[in-house]
Amino acid sequence: MVLGGTNTGLQLMILAAVLLIVRRIIEPKVLGDSIGLAALPTVLSMYFGYVFFGVMGLILGPFVYIAIRSAKEAGLFELNMTGDLSNQPLKK
């Protein structure tokens, strides 16, 4: 754009913006489908991985989520998300 070809430069910038937006929207869905995860947990694991650990966390976030989900399915721990405390022992 500096040396001329303003029209071509503007078109390339618009193309780059469209590709970036499409990639941000579609990539988590494709990643989630390929490894059997829903899109929202995949995006959240990538986001929180990036927030807490930077670029390495962005890459490792989905793997940590897969490990936690696999451990839960294997019965290594149980998450009681209903708020029902009826099976908890009473404290005296």
SVG drawing of the C-alpha trace seen along z (x, -y; Angstrom):
<svg xmlns="http://www.w3.org/2000/svg" viewBox="-31 -5 38 51">
<polyline fill="none" stroke="black" stroke-width="0.4" points="0.0,0.0 2.9,-2.3 4.4,-1.9 1.1,-1.9 -1.5,0.8 -3.7,-0.6 -6.7,1.3 -4.8,4.7 -3.6,3.9 -7.0,3.1 -8.4,6.3 -5.7,8.4 -6.4,6.8 -10.1,7.6 -9.3,11.2 -7.0,11.6 -9.7,10.3 -12.3,12.6 -10.0,15.6 -9.1,14.7 -12.7,14.4 -13.7,17.7 -10.8,19.5 -11.6,18.3 -15.2,19.5 -14.7,22.8 -11.4,24.1 -12.8,24.9 -15.7,26.8 -13.4,28.9 -11.0,29.6 -13.9,30.6 -15.5,32.9 -12.2,34.6 -11.4,35.5 -14.9,35.9 -15.3,32.7 -18.1,30.1 -17.0,26.8 -17.7,24.7 -15.5,26.7 -12.8,26.8 -12.9,23.0 -13.0,22.4 -10.0,24.8 -8.1,22.9 -9.0,19.5 -8.2,20.4 -5.1,22.2 -3.9,19.0 -4.9,16.7 -3.1,18.7 -0.1,20.2 0.2,18.2 0.7,19.8 1.7,23.1 -1.5,23.2 -3.5,22.5 -2.0,25.7 -2.2,27.8 -5.6,26.6 -7.7,29.0 -5.4,31.9 -5.8,31.1 -9.6,31.0 -9.5,34.4 -7.4,35.8 -9.9,34.5 -12.9,35.8 -11.2,39.2 -10.4,39.5 -14.0,38.7 -15.3,41.2 -12.9,43.8 -14.3,43.2 -11.2,41.7 -13.3,38.9 -16.9,37.9 -18.3,34.4 -21.6,33.7 -22.8,30.7 -26.5,30.9 -25.9,29.4 -27.6,32.4 -25.9,33.2 -28.2,36.0 -25.4,38.6 -23.0,36.7 -22.4,37.9 -23.8,35.6 -21.3,33.7 -22.1,33.7"/>
</svg>
